[in-house]
């Protein structure tokens, strides 16, 4: 699996687990990379740090849910 595919699969995993506690150490452990290396790869491919991405996705999901409520 190349880096682009790896990041895509990691993004999919994050999306499927946004409702759970996602600690950076756990995400790094699941990825098989060190936390430092994972952060570099993630920023290189997405432009965001891993924590920024997770935070923004959670805020977006929360805002969307609020819009759906009457």
Helices and strands as residue ranges (DSSP letters): H 3-16, H 24-31, H 35-46, H 50-68
